[in-house]
Amino acid sequence: MDLLLLGGTRFVGRHLAEAALARGHRVTLFHRGTTNPDLFPAAEHLLGDREGDLSAFAGRRWDAVLDVNGYVPEIVRASAGRLTGAAAHYTFVSTLSVYADHTAIGRHEGSPLLEEASGESYGVQKAQCERVVEELWPGRSLVLRPGLVIGPHDFTGRFAYWPWRLARGGEVLAPGHPGLPFQGIDARDLADWAIRSLEAGRTGVFNVVGPRAFPDVPTLGELLELCSAVTGSGGRLTWVPESFLLERGVVPFWELPLWVSGPAHEGFHRLDNRKAVAAGLTLRPLAETVRATLAWLAERSGELPPRPEGGPPAPLAPEREAELLAAWRSQ
Ligand SMILES: NC(=O)c1ccc[n+]([C@@H]2O[C@H](COP(=O)([O-])OP(=O)(O)OC[C@H]3O[C@@H](n4cnc5c(N)ncnc54)[C@H](OP(=O)(O)O)[C@@H]3O)[C@@H](O)[C@H]2O)c1
């Protein structure tokens, strides 16, 4: 098939491009030429800007479009509208953040979404983007709602923090308790299923989370023990109550990655993925994602990717972790 990817050179899109090329498709990547522009010499690269210059689409046709980097409804409207006559099928990469209620366990594709009136957050905007795509491509669109995406090339370093931290060994500060739930979709599983889906002309909305079929949700304890076993570093986990960490200003999800705190997020790591699993989503064992993440870190001299300036806080520095552990012990 001839596939047009909007994006494709950072993380999720990069895996989509890799999967599409591996499955023998002709791939065109549309981007500005600033992020890893030398990747994928086997693909065609069209330079432009979703926020203004769409002229590279003129006179072109593809079988399907994959919109990976749409965040703002009007920007999505411009590209998705421009392309309605240029392809038969449109896939939009959305997010679980579109759901209105993170307290609910087992949210499925029909669960309520955030409305425009609830502000301008990432989730509200992505929900609006979904509506734009469904309006412009009725019956011809596939909407993917991934949970946390994990694996190599994740520039946020959120999942990578734990394999990285356990590999260093010693006493490891773990947030809350080992029974906290954890879900994440390996970017390669997401990409493989997305490409197979558009080959099949699949339409509709799908939660795309892993690493197992709901309601079998791993725990943070299982993940951290797995990281310890895979790295063989003998790291010892010290679980510190959430209230202690919050009182000391530790930022959930970012400073201690993957940890979401309190009843407001009860359902965050418990999304129902059974519709996608029934439609052929395959999920690799979590240990494979941990190993691949460590291999990717090794290519980067073992360093976590730096946090962009002005972005959310970086994972705890070793000194701060040691201070918090000492404070906890001296209680
Ligand atoms: N990471 C997660 O855990 C997670 C979870 C749920 C959902 N998601 C969704 O997954 C997607 C993540 O995307 P990604 O960044 O990993 O995708 P990506 O497609 O690998 O990278 C972003 C691409 O967009 C291009 N780009 C950025 N701004 C552009 C513009 N104005 N015009 C044209 N091209 C532009 C970049 O290249 P240039 O800079 O060269 O233009 C790059 O190729 C998002 O839709 C996000 O909402 C992510």
PDBQT file of the ligand as one rigid body, heavy atoms in Angstrom, charges set to zero:
ROOT
HETATM    1  N1  LIG A 401       4.179   8.742  24.342  1.00  0.00    +0.000 N 
HETATM    2  C1  LIG A 401       3.087   8.278  24.914  1.00  0.00    +0.000 C 
HETATM    3  O1  LIG A 401       3.125   7.644  25.991  1.00  0.00    +0.000 OA
HETATM    4  C2  LIG A 401       1.752   8.487  24.242  1.00  0.00    +0.000 A 
HETATM    5  C3  LIG A 401       0.614   7.976  24.862  1.00  0.00    +0.000 A 
HETATM    6  C4  LIG A 401      -0.614   8.126  24.229  1.00  0.00    +0.000 A 
HETATM    7  C5  LIG A 401      -0.691   8.765  23.014  1.00  0.00    +0.000 A 
HETATM    8  N2  LIG A 401       0.412   9.267  22.436  1.00  0.00    +0.000 N 
HETATM    9  C6  LIG A 401       0.288   9.943  21.133  1.00  0.00    +0.000 C 
HETATM   10  O2  LIG A 401       1.277   9.435  20.255  1.00  0.00    +0.000 OA
HETATM   11  C7  LIG A 401       1.739  10.472  19.408  1.00  0.00    +0.000 C 
HETATM   12  C8  LIG A 401       3.211  10.643  19.740  1.00  0.00    +0.000 C 
HETATM   13  O3  LIG A 401       3.854  11.099  18.716  1.00  0.00    +0.000 OA
HETATM   14  P1  LIG A 401       5.447  11.065  18.517  1.00  0.00    +0.000 P 
HETATM   15  O4  LIG A 401       5.940  12.424  18.786  1.00  0.00    +0.000 OA
HETATM   16  O5  LIG A 401       6.018   9.934  19.232  1.00  0.00    +0.000 OA
HETATM   17  O6  LIG A 401       5.369  10.833  16.944  1.00  0.00    +0.000 OA
HETATM   18  P2  LIG A 401       6.425  10.873  15.789  1.00  0.00    +0.000 P 
HETATM   19  O7  LIG A 401       5.611  10.907  14.535  1.00  0.00    +0.000 OA
HETATM   20  O8  LIG A 401       7.432   9.802  15.937  1.00  0.00    +0.000 OA
HETATM   21  O9  LIG A 401       7.194  12.273  15.991  1.00  0.00    +0.000 OA
HETATM   22  C9  LIG A 401       6.623  13.532  15.752  1.00  0.00    +0.000 C 
HETATM   23  C10 LIG A 401       6.825  13.891  14.264  1.00  0.00    +0.000 C 
HETATM   24  O10 LIG A 401       6.083  15.032  13.917  1.00  0.00    +0.000 OA
HETATM   25  C11 LIG A 401       6.901  15.910  13.129  1.00  0.00    +0.000 C 
HETATM   26  N3  LIG A 401       6.354  17.249  13.361  1.00  0.00    +0.000 N 
HETATM   27  C12 LIG A 401       6.306  17.920  14.528  1.00  0.00    +0.000 A 
HETATM   28  N4  LIG A 401       5.710  19.107  14.343  1.00  0.00    +0.000 NA
HETATM   29  C13 LIG A 401       5.366  19.180  13.035  1.00  0.00    +0.000 A 
HETATM   30  C14 LIG A 401       4.706  20.153  12.232  1.00  0.00    +0.000 A 
HETATM   31  N5  LIG A 401       4.287  21.322  12.736  1.00  0.00    +0.000 N 
HETATM   32  N6  LIG A 401       4.507  19.894  10.932  1.00  0.00    +0.000 NA
HETATM   33  C15 LIG A 401       4.930  18.719  10.393  1.00  0.00    +0.000 A 
HETATM   34  N7  LIG A 401       5.544  17.762  11.093  1.00  0.00    +0.000 NA
HETATM   35  C16 LIG A 401       5.767  17.989  12.400  1.00  0.00    +0.000 A 
HETATM   36  C17 LIG A 401       8.301  15.665  13.670  1.00  0.00    +0.000 C 
HETATM   37  O11 LIG A 401       9.295  15.966  12.731  1.00  0.00    +0.000 OA
HETATM   38  P3  LIG A 401       9.878  17.477  12.564  1.00  0.00    +0.000 P 
HETATM   39  O12 LIG A 401      10.198  17.954  13.945  1.00  0.00    +0.000 OA
HETATM   40  O13 LIG A 401      11.073  17.273  11.713  1.00  0.00    +0.000 OA
HETATM   41  O14 LIG A 401       8.784  18.231  11.915  1.00  0.00    +0.000 OA
HETATM   42  C18 LIG A 401       8.255  14.157  13.886  1.00  0.00    +0.000 C 
HETATM   43  O15 LIG A 401       8.500  13.463  12.681  1.00  0.00    +0.000 OA
HETATM   44  C19 LIG A 401       0.920  11.708  19.738  1.00  0.00    +0.000 C 
HETATM   45  O16 LIG A 401      -0.220  11.762  18.929  1.00  0.00    +0.000 OA
HETATM   46  C20 LIG A 401       0.502  11.455  21.186  1.00  0.00    +0.000 C 
HETATM   47  O17 LIG A 401      -0.685  12.132  21.526  1.00  0.00    +0.000 OA
HETATM   48  C21 LIG A 401       1.647   9.143  23.018  1.00  0.00    +0.000 A 
ENDROOT
TORSDOF 0
